[in-house]
């Protein structure tokens, strides 16, 4: 990240490296040990002046995450994008507080700087359906944020069940066989597992 920030990786930006790292961490596979080695080799080669493999990984991750739909969703998620001056301040603050990703993350907010301000949706008043909430202890994209919706759902009358996967990756439903089984049961007949159930795999 620092080499990219300092211009030592040619035309590869720190934000592009961030995209590659978060994409890699967010999409583990059965052959993950081999992928770790290949990813480390790509980073090492880029540091020595051969960015080809890292550029290929960046291209794959950008193709998977930089769609129009994800752009619209990401910008609409923020009630109002911070003004450029505030982002400039955050760039310095976050760079100190989060050395690896802070600066690039702050700068990424500029992508939504011209997005129109959206009105907050009305509070959920009534939702009397069972809701399965999946969360992961090692989700590099959403963290544990999924579980934060249960309070609003419960206040609206929904019966919720939170299932926590003890692995890492995003989203939980594509990486955990245990969560997939619960999801199939839920979609089939609305059956929920016990609230607080843990998925080891």
Phi and psi restraints in degrees (value plus and minus 20) as a CYANA .aco file:
   2 UNK   PHI     -87.8   -47.8
   2 UNK   PSI     -59.0   -19.0
   3 UNK   PHI     -82.7   -42.7
   3 UNK   PSI     -59.3   -19.3
   4 UNK   PHI     -86.3   -46.3
   4 UNK   PSI     -62.1   -22.1
   5 UNK   PHI     -80.2   -40.2
   5 UNK   PSI     -57.9   -17.9
   6 UNK   PHI    -104.0   -64.0
   6 UNK   PSI     -16.6    23.4
   7 UNK   PHI      57.2    97.2
   7 UNK   PSI      -1.7    38.3
   8 UNK   PHI    -108.2   -68.2
   8 UNK   PSI     -20.8    19.2
   9 UNK   PHI    -132.0   -92.0
   9 UNK   PSI       9.2    49.2
  10 UNK   PHI      47.7    87.7
  10 UNK   PSI    -146.3  -106.3
  11 UNK   PHI    -111.8   -71.8
  11 UNK   PSI      -7.9    32.1
  12 UNK   PHI    -105.8   -65.8
  12 UNK   PSI      99.9   139.9
  13 UNK   PHI    -105.5   -65.5
  13 UNK   PSI     143.6   183.6
  14 UNK   PHI     -82.2   -42.2
  14 UNK   PSI     -55.1   -15.1
  15 UNK   PHI     -85.9   -45.9
  15 UNK   PSI     -55.8   -15.8
  16 UNK   PHI     -86.5   -46.5
  16 UNK   PSI     -59.5   -19.5
  17 UNK   PHI     -84.3   -44.3
  17 UNK   PSI     -60.8   -20.8
  18 UNK   PHI     -79.5   -39.5
  18 UNK   PSI     -62.5   -22.5
  19 UNK   PHI     -79.8   -39.8
  19 UNK   PSI     -63.2   -23.2
  20 UNK   PHI     -85.1   -45.1
  20 UNK   PSI     -64.1   -24.1
  21 UNK   PHI     -87.8   -47.8
  21 UNK   PSI     -68.6   -28.6
  22 UNK   PHI     -86.2   -46.2
  22 UNK   PSI     -56.0   -16.0
  23 UNK   PHI     -85.0   -45.0
  23 UNK   PSI     -61.7   -21.7
  24 UNK   PHI     -84.5   -44.5
  24 UNK   PSI     -66.4   -26.4
  25 UNK   PHI     -87.0   -47.0
  25 UNK   PSI     -51.0   -11.0
  26 UNK   PHI    -102.5   -62.5
  26 UNK   PSI     -28.8    11.2
  27 UNK   PHI    -151.3  -111.3
  27 UNK   PSI      43.7    83.7
  28 UNK   PHI     -88.7   -48.7
  28 UNK   PSI     133.6   173.6
  29 UNK   PHI    -153.9  -113.9
  29 UNK   PSI     155.7   195.7
  30 UNK   PHI     -82.1   -42.1
  30 UNK   PSI     -49.9    -9.9
  31 UNK   PHI    -115.5   -75.5
  31 UNK   PSI      15.0    55.0
  32 UNK   PHI     -79.7   -39.7
  32 UNK   PSI     -56.5   -16.5
  33 UNK   PHI     -82.3   -42.3
  33 UNK   PSI     -59.2   -19.2
  34 UNK   PHI     -89.1   -49.1
  34 UNK   PSI     -56.6   -16.6
  35 UNK   PHI     -86.8   -46.8
  35 UNK   PSI     -56.4   -16.4
  36 UNK   PHI     -79.8   -39.8
  36 UNK   PSI     -65.0   -25.0
  37 UNK   PHI     -82.8   -42.8
  37 UNK   PSI     -62.8   -22.8
  38 UNK   PHI     -86.3   -46.3
  38 UNK   PSI     -58.7   -18.7
  39 UNK   PHI     -87.9   -47.9
  39 UNK   PSI     -62.6   -22.6
  40 UNK   PHI     -81.9   -41.9
  40 UNK   PSI     -60.1   -20.1
  41 UNK   PHI     -83.5   -43.5
  41 UNK   PSI     -59.7   -19.7
  42 UNK   PHI     -84.5   -44.5
  42 UNK   PSI     -62.0   -22.0
  43 UNK   PHI     -85.3   -45.3
  43 UNK   PSI     -63.3   -23.3
  44 UNK   PHI     -83.4   -43.4
  44 UNK   PSI     -63.0   -23.0
  45 UNK   PHI     -84.2   -44.2
  45 UNK   PSI     -60.5   -20.5
  46 UNK   PHI     -82.4   -42.4
  46 UNK   PSI     -58.3   -18.3
  47 UNK   PHI     -85.5   -45.5
  47 UNK   PSI     -44.4    -4.4
  48 UNK   PHI    -112.7   -72.7
  48 UNK   PSI     -18.0    22.0
  49 UNK   PHI      83.5   123.5
  49 UNK   PSI     -13.9    26.1
  50 UNK   PHI    -136.3   -96.3
  50 UNK   PSI      69.6   109.6
  51 UNK   PHI    -107.4   -67.4
  51 UNK   PSI     -17.1    22.9
  52 UNK   PHI     -73.5   -33.5
  52 UNK   PSI     -71.0   -31.0
  53 UNK   PHI     -86.6   -46.6
  53 UNK   PSI     -59.8   -19.8
  54 UNK   PHI     -86.8   -46.8
  54 UNK   PSI     -59.0   -19.0
  55 UNK   PHI     -82.6   -42.6
  55 UNK   PSI     -56.9   -16.9
  56 UNK   PHI     -84.6   -44.6
  56 UNK   PSI     -62.0   -22.0
  57 UNK   PHI     -85.4   -45.4
  57 UNK   PSI     -63.1   -23.1
  58 UNK   PHI     -79.9   -39.9
  58 UNK   PSI     -63.9   -23.9
  59 UNK   PHI     -80.0   -40.0
  59 UNK   PSI     -62.3   -22.3
  60 UNK   PHI     -82.9   -42.9
  60 UNK   PSI     -64.9   -24.9
  61 UNK   PHI     -90.4   -50.4
  61 UNK   PSI     -57.6   -17.6
  62 UNK   PHI     -85.3   -45.3
  62 UNK   PSI     -58.5   -18.5
  63 UNK   PHI     -84.3   -44.3
  63 UNK   PSI     -52.2   -12.2
  64 UNK   PHI    -102.9   -62.9
  64 UNK   PSI     -45.5    -5.5
  65 UNK   PHI    -139.8   -99.8
  65 UNK   PSI     -32.3     7.7
  66 UNK   PHI    -121.8   -81.8
  66 UNK   PSI      22.9    62.9
  67 UNK   PHI    -103.7   -63.7
  67 UNK   PSI     142.5   182.5
  68 UNK   PHI     -79.1   -39.1
  68 UNK   PSI     -61.6   -21.6
  69 UNK   PHI     -81.7   -41.7
  69 UNK   PSI     -61.3   -21.3
  70 UNK   PHI     -90.2   -50.2
  70 UNK   PSI     -54.1   -14.1
  71 UNK   PHI     -83.3   -43.3
  71 UNK   PSI     -68.6   -28.6
  72 UNK   PHI     -81.4   -41.4
  72 UNK   PSI     -64.7   -24.7
  73 UNK   PHI     -83.4   -43.4
  73 UNK   PSI     -64.0   -24.0
  74 UNK   PHI     -84.1   -44.1
  74 UNK   PSI     -63.0   -23.0
  75 UNK   PHI     -93.4   -53.4
  75 UNK   PSI     -54.0   -14.0
  76 UNK   PHI     -92.0   -52.0
  76 UNK   PSI     -44.7    -4.7
  77 UNK   PHI     -84.2   -44.2
  77 UNK   PSI     -46.6    -6.6
  78 UNK   PHI    -111.7   -71.7
  78 UNK   PSI     103.0   143.0
  79 UNK   PHI     -75.9   -35.9
  79 UNK   PSI     -58.2   -18.2
  80 UNK   PHI    -175.2  -135.2
  80 UNK   PSI     108.5   148.5
  81 UNK   PHI     -89.2   -49.2
  81 UNK   PSI     119.5   159.5
  82 UNK   PHI     -81.2   -41.2
  82 UNK   PSI     126.6   166.6
  83 UNK   PHI     -85.4   -45.4
  83 UNK   PSI     137.9   177.9
  84 UNK   PHI     -75.4   -35.4
  84 UNK   PSI     -59.2   -19.2
  85 UNK   PHI     -82.9   -42.9
  85 UNK   PSI     -58.6   -18.6
  86 UNK   PHI     -89.5   -49.5
  86 UNK   PSI     -57.9   -17.9
  87 UNK   PHI     -83.9   -43.9
  87 UNK   PSI     -58.9   -18.9
  88 UNK   PHI     -79.3   -39.3
  88 UNK   PSI     -64.4   -24.4
  89 UNK   PHI     -83.4   -43.4
  89 UNK   PSI     -64.0   -24.0
  90 UNK   PHI     -83.9   -43.9
  90 UNK   PSI     -52.5   -12.5
  91 UNK   PHI     -77.1   -37.1
  91 UNK   PSI     -65.5   -25.5
  92 UNK   PHI     -90.5   -50.5
  92 UNK   PSI     -62.8   -22.8
  93 UNK   PHI     -84.2   -44.2
  93 UNK   PSI     -69.0   -29.0
  94 UNK   PHI     -90.2   -50.2
  94 UNK   PSI     -50.0   -10.0
  95 UNK   PHI     -82.4   -42.4
  95 UNK   PSI     -56.0   -16.0
  96 UNK   PHI     -95.7   -55.7
  96 UNK   PSI     -62.6   -22.6
  97 UNK   PHI     -95.8   -55.8
  97 UNK   PSI     -56.7   -16.7
  98 UNK   PHI    -148.9  -108.9
  98 UNK   PSI      59.2    99.2
  99 UNK   PHI     -75.8   -35.8
  99 UNK   PSI     -56.7   -16.7
 100 UNK   PHI     -92.4   -52.4
 100 UNK   PSI     -64.8   -24.8
 101 UNK   PHI    -145.7  -105.7
 101 UNK   PSI     -26.2    13.8
 102 UNK   PHI     -78.2   -38.2
 102 UNK   PSI     -71.0   -31.0
 103 UNK   PHI     -82.6   -42.6
 103 UNK   PSI     -67.4   -27.4
 104 UNK   PHI     -84.6   -44.6
 104 UNK   PSI     -57.8   -17.8
 105 UNK   PHI     -85.9   -45.9
 105 UNK   PSI     -62.8   -22.8
 106 UNK   PHI     -82.2   -42.2
 106 UNK   PSI     -65.8   -25.8
 107 UNK   PHI     -84.0   -44.0
 107 UNK   PSI     -49.6    -9.6
 108 UNK   PHI     -84.2   -44.2
 108 UNK   PSI     -41.7    -1.7
 109 UNK   PHI     -89.1   -49.1
 109 UNK   PSI     -36.5     3.5
 110 UNK   PHI     -85.2   -45.2
 110 UNK   PSI     -43.0    -3.0
 111 UNK   PHI     -79.6   -39.6
 111 UNK   PSI     -47.4    -7.4
 112 UNK   PHI    -123.8   -83.8
 112 UNK   PSI      -8.1    31.9
 113 UNK   PHI     -83.4   -43.4
 113 UNK   PSI     -47.8    -7.8
 114 UNK   PHI    -119.4   -79.4
 114 UNK   PSI     -13.6    26.4
 115 UNK   PHI     -93.8   -53.8
 115 UNK   PSI     116.3   156.3
 116 UNK   PHI     -85.2   -45.2
 116 UNK   PSI     128.5   168.5
 117 UNK   PHI     -88.7   -48.7
 117 UNK   PSI     112.5   152.5
 118 UNK   PHI    -125.3   -85.3
 118 UNK   PSI     126.8   166.8
 119 UNK   PHI     -95.6   -55.6
 119 UNK   PSI     123.0   163.0
 120 UNK   PHI     -84.7   -44.7
 120 UNK   PSI     117.5   157.5
 121 UNK   PHI     -86.1   -46.1
 121 UNK   PSI     134.0   174.0
 122 UNK   PHI     -84.8   -44.8
 122 UNK   PSI     131.6   171.6
 123 UNK   PHI     -82.5   -42.5
 123 UNK   PSI     123.2   163.2
 124 UNK   PHI     -90.2   -50.2
 124 UNK   PSI      99.9   139.9
 125 UNK   PHI    -120.5   -80.5
 125 UNK   PSI     -59.8   -19.8
 126 UNK   PHI    -164.1  -124.1
 126 UNK   PSI     102.7   142.7
 127 UNK   PHI    -173.4  -133.4
 127 UNK   PSI      66.5   106.5
 128 UNK   PHI    -118.2   -78.2
 128 UNK   PSI      35.1    75.1
 129 UNK   PHI    -145.4  -105.4
 129 UNK   PSI     133.7   173.7
 130 UNK   PHI     -92.4   -52.4
 130 UNK   PSI     121.1   161.1
 131 UNK   PHI    -151.1  -111.1
 131 UNK   PSI     105.6   145.6
 132 UNK   PHI    -113.6   -73.6
 132 UNK   PSI     104.6   144.6
 133 UNK   PHI    -133.2   -93.2
 133 UNK   PSI     100.7   140.7
 134 UNK   PHI    -124.2   -84.2
 134 UNK   PSI     112.0   152.0
 135 UNK   PHI    -158.1  -118.1
 135 UNK   PSI     135.8   175.8
 136 UNK   PHI    -148.0  -108.0
 136 UNK   PSI     122.2   162.2
 137 UNK   PHI     -92.3   -52.3
 137 UNK   PSI     -40.6    -0.6
 138 UNK   PHI    -146.2  -106.2
 138 UNK   PSI      29.1    69.1
 139 UNK   PHI    -112.4   -72.4
 139 UNK   PSI      88.2   128.2
 140 UNK   PHI     -96.6   -56.6
 140 UNK   PSI     -27.3    12.7
 141 UNK   PHI    -121.2   -81.2
 141 UNK   PSI     -72.8   -32.8
 142 UNK   PHI    -121.8   -81.8
 142 UNK   PSI     -32.9     7.1
 143 UNK   PHI      39.8    79.8
 143 UNK   PSI    -158.6  -118.6
 144 UNK   PHI    -121.5   -81.5
 144 UNK   PSI       0.5    40.5
 145 UNK   PHI     -84.8   -44.8
 145 UNK   PSI     -46.0    -6.0
 146 UNK   PHI     -77.0   -37.0
 146 UNK   PSI     -58.0   -18.0
 147 UNK   PHI     -88.0   -48.0
 147 UNK   PSI     -36.2     3.8
 148 UNK   PHI     -91.5   -51.5
 148 UNK   PSI     -33.2     6.8
 149 UNK   PHI    -102.2   -62.2
 149 UNK   PSI     -34.4     5.6
 150 UNK   PHI     -84.9   -44.9
 150 UNK   PSI     -53.5   -13.5
 151 UNK   PHI     -82.9   -42.9
 151 UNK   PSI     -67.4   -27.4
 152 UNK   PHI     -85.3   -45.3
 152 UNK   PSI     -58.8   -18.8
 153 UNK   PHI     -87.0   -47.0
 153 UNK   PSI     -63.2   -23.2
 154 UNK   PHI     -83.0   -43.0
 154 UNK   PSI     -59.2   -19.2
 155 UNK   PHI     -85.5   -45.5
 155 UNK   PSI     -44.5    -4.5
 156 UNK   PHI    -111.4   -71.4
 156 UNK   PSI     -17.8    22.2
 157 UNK   PHI      80.8   120.8
 157 UNK   PSI     -17.2    22.8
 158 UNK   PHI     -99.5   -59.5
 158 UNK   PSI     126.5   166.5
 159 UNK   PHI    -114.7   -74.7
 159 UNK   PSI     100.1   140.1
 160 UNK   PHI    -134.5   -94.5
 160 UNK   PSI     135.5   175.5
 161 UNK   PHI    -160.2  -120.2
 161 UNK   PSI     103.5   143.5
 162 UNK   PHI    -120.7   -80.7
 162 UNK   PSI     106.0   146.0
 163 UNK   PHI    -133.9   -93.9
 163 UNK   PSI     107.2   147.2
 164 UNK   PHI    -129.4   -89.4
 164 UNK   PSI     103.7   143.7
 165 UNK   PHI    -108.5   -68.5
 165 UNK   PSI     112.7   152.7
 166 UNK   PHI    -107.6   -67.6
 166 UNK   PSI      -5.1    34.9
 167 UNK   PHI    -128.0   -88.0
 167 UNK   PSI    -185.4  -145.4
 168 UNK   PHI    -150.3  -110.3
 168 UNK   PSI     125.1   165.1
 169 UNK   PHI     120.4   160.4
 169 UNK   PSI     148.2   188.2
 170 UNK   PHI    -163.9  -123.9
 170 UNK   PSI     114.7   154.7
 171 UNK   PHI    -103.4   -63.4
 171 UNK   PSI     145.2   185.2
 172 UNK   PHI     -77.9   -37.9
 172 UNK   PSI     -60.3   -20.3
 173 UNK   PHI     -84.0   -44.0
 173 UNK   PSI     -40.7    -0.7
 174 UNK   PHI    -115.8   -75.8
 174 UNK   PSI     -25.9    14.1
 175 UNK   PHI    -139.7   -99.7
 175 UNK   PSI     -38.4     1.6
 176 UNK   PHI    -131.5   -91.5
 176 UNK   PSI      97.4   137.4
 177 UNK   PHI     -83.0   -43.0
 177 UNK   PSI     -56.4   -16.4
 178 UNK   PHI     -81.9   -41.9
 178 UNK   PSI     -66.7   -26.7
 179 UNK   PHI     -86.8   -46.8
 179 UNK   PSI     -55.6   -15.6
 180 UNK   PHI     -83.6   -43.6
 180 UNK   PSI     -60.4   -20.4
 181 UNK   PHI     -82.1   -42.1
 181 UNK   PSI     -64.9   -24.9
 182 UNK   PHI     -83.8   -43.8
 182 UNK   PSI     -57.5   -17.5
 183 UNK   PHI     -86.4   -46.4
 183 UNK   PSI     -60.5   -20.5
 184 UNK   PHI     -83.0   -43.0
 184 UNK   PSI     -64.8   -24.8
 185 UNK   PHI     -80.8   -40.8
 185 UNK   PSI     -60.7   -20.7
 186 UNK   PHI     -86.1   -46.1
 186 UNK   PSI     -65.3   -25.3
 187 UNK   PHI     -90.6   -50.6
 187 UNK   PSI     -48.8    -8.8
 188 UNK   PHI     -93.6   -53.6
 188 UNK   PSI     -67.6   -27.6
 189 UNK   PHI    -162.8  -122.8
 189 UNK   PSI      -4.1    35.9
 190 UNK   PHI      54.1    94.1
 190 UNK   PSI      -5.3    34.7
 191 UNK   PHI     -97.7   -57.7
 191 UNK   PSI     111.0   151.0
 192 UNK   PHI    -127.5   -87.5
 192 UNK   PSI     124.2   164.2
 193 UNK   PHI     -94.2   -54.2
 193 UNK   PSI     151.5   191.5
 194 UNK   PHI     -81.6   -41.6
 194 UNK   PSI     119.4   159.4
 195 UNK   PHI     -82.6   -42.6
 195 UNK   PSI     113.2   153.2
 196 UNK   PHI      69.0   109.0
 196 UNK   PSI     -11.2    28.8
 197 UNK   PHI     -83.1   -43.1
 197 UNK   PSI     119.5   159.5
 198 UNK   PHI    -127.2   -87.2
 198 UNK   PSI     119.9   159.9
 199 UNK   PHI    -127.9   -87.9
 199 UNK   PSI      95.1   135.1
 200 UNK   PHI     -94.9   -54.9
 200 UNK   PSI     -44.9    -4.9
